[in-house]
Amino acid sequence: MPKKAVASSRNGFLDKVREHLLETKSKLLAEMDTEQKAQREGNKDEGMDAYDLASEERDREINFILSDRERVKIKEIDDALARLADSSYGLCESCGLEIGEERLEALPFTRVCRDCQQDREREAKSQRNYDSEDRGYRKVGSTDADEENM
């Protein structure tokens, strides 16, 4: 495929990604706004017993956690949009190679290619294994004498 056709195809893909990111951000903001309105209307504690108030508080905590996740997602979307604007979107931050379109479609906020992500996951797993070995776990019910005989 000629270079011009590849660039045009890539630009079309990036336009689709930008549109998808903006649409997702808009939906998230609308959901957060709706949730905040519902929360304000539901803050009438009149006639509620202790169990209802506790349940209401638990629901507020869950909603706070969910809205925090939504804020993180919006930040990731804004970061991806910034990378689109400065032409660094779709380039792996670890190795500098282009990230495959399939990966970008599945994970539009991703900053690393599949190979670098796998390397990171292997490294994290080996670190967890090292950390768990370092803690010196004992068998349940074992004593120092039991471990000396091992």
Stockholm file with secondary structure:
# STOCKHOLM 1.0

chainA/1-150         MPKKAVASSRNGFLDKVREHLLETKSKLLAEMDTEQKAQREGNKDEGMDAYDLASEERDREINFILSDRERVKIKEIDDALARLADSSYGLCESCGLEIGEERLEALPFTRVCRDCQQDREREAKSQRNYDSEDRGYRKVGSTDADEENM
#=GR chainA/1-150 SS CCHHHHHHHHHHHHHHHHHHHHHHHHHHHHHHHHHHHHHHHTCCCTTCCHHHHHHHHHHHHHHHHHHHHHHHHHHHHHHHHHHHHTTCTTBCTTTCCBCCHHHHHHCTTCCSCHHHHHHHHHHHHHHHHHHHHHTTCCCTTCCHHHHHTC
#=GC SS_cons         CCHHHHHHHHHHHHHHHHHHHHHHHHHHHHHHHHHHHHHHHTCCCTTCCHHHHHHHHHHHHHHHHHHHHHHHHHHHHHHHHHHHHTTCTTBCTTTCCBCCHHHHHHCTTCCSCHHHHHHHHHHHHHHHHHHHHHTTCCCTTCCHHHHHTC
//
